């Protein structure tokens, strides 16, 4: 089946293998948030400065969610900041520009053979 949500996970990191002799277990992590209403999710990018999570999906939009609500939102669903319109096909890739490389930008690409750059 298909799923129209993104699950965000808090990973248990920083465990010293030499002290515990236990390998890192990703299944010990917990779900900390969801982004819904996006159609089938094909791509995700998290901005380095934690300002947004970009999701590319089958509904032809790029959705921007606020990751800052992870700790304060009891429902577990993140607030959608914006929905970027411009593609006419499935959005299969999204990527934020690196920090310190000029103004913050987001690039998206999809089945419509377009690469769009958002600022």
N, C-alpha and C positions, 0 to 999 in steps of 0.2 A: 504494500500500500504506500501511499504518499503521506507526507506530513507537512503542515504549513506553519511550523514553529521552529525556533532555534533555541536550544537549551544551553545555558552557560553553566560551567562547572567550576567549583573551587577545588583546586588540586592541592593535595597535601605535599608540599615541597619542603626542602631544607632538612630532610632526614639524613643523618650521617650513617652511611652503610657500615662503616667500620665500628660504630658504637652499637648499632642495633642488629647487624648481620641479617637484616631483612631488606629485600629489594623494594623499590618504590612500587606501590600498588595503586594504579589509577582507579580501581574499583572501590577504593576507600574514600573517594572524592564524593562531593554532594552537589546536587543541582541547586544553583543560586539565582537563576532568573530565566525568563523566557521572553522572546520577541514573537508576537503573533500577528496574524493578519497579512502575511506576506506572500501567500501562494507557496508553491514548492520552492524551497531554498536551494540555490545553486552555488552561491558564493558568500563569503563573509570576510570582513576586514575590520580589525580593531585599531583605532587611531592610537598612535604612540602616547599622546598626551591625555588619553582617556576621555576625550571630548565627545566621541561618538563611536558607534558600531554600525558599519554599513553592511547591508544585506542585499544581494542581488537575487531576484526570484523570477518565477514563471509568470507573474502578473505584469511584467514589463516595466516595473518600477525599481528604483533603488531606494530602499528604506533606510533612514538614519534613526537609530535608537540611542537613548541616553544611558550609558553604563553607570552613571553616578547614582542611579536609583537602586542599585543592587542591595545596598545595606539598609535602605529605609523603606522599601516597598513591600508591605506584608503580602500582597497578592502574588508576588513573584513575577509579574509582567512588567517589562520595561516600557517607559513612555516613548512613543514615536515622536521624534523631533521634527522630521520633514519626510516628505515622499517626493523624490525627484522623478520628474516625468520627461521623457525624451526618446526612450527606446520603443520600438514597435515589435520587438520579439523578446524572448527569454533573456534575462540578464545573467550571464554565466561567469562574469569576473568583476571584482571590485578591488581597488587598492588605493590606500592613502599615500600621499607623497611623504618622504622622510622628513623628520623634524630638522629645522635649521637650514632647509634648502629653499628659502623664499616663502611665499605665501602658501598656506595649507591648501592642498588640492586633493580631489578624489577622481580617479579614473574608473570608468565602467565600460564593459564590452559585452556584446551579446550576439544572438542569432541573427540580428538585423544587419550584421557586418559593420556596425558603428562602434567607434571608441569615442566616448563622450568624456570631457574633462570638466569637472565642477569646481567652483571656487566659493 
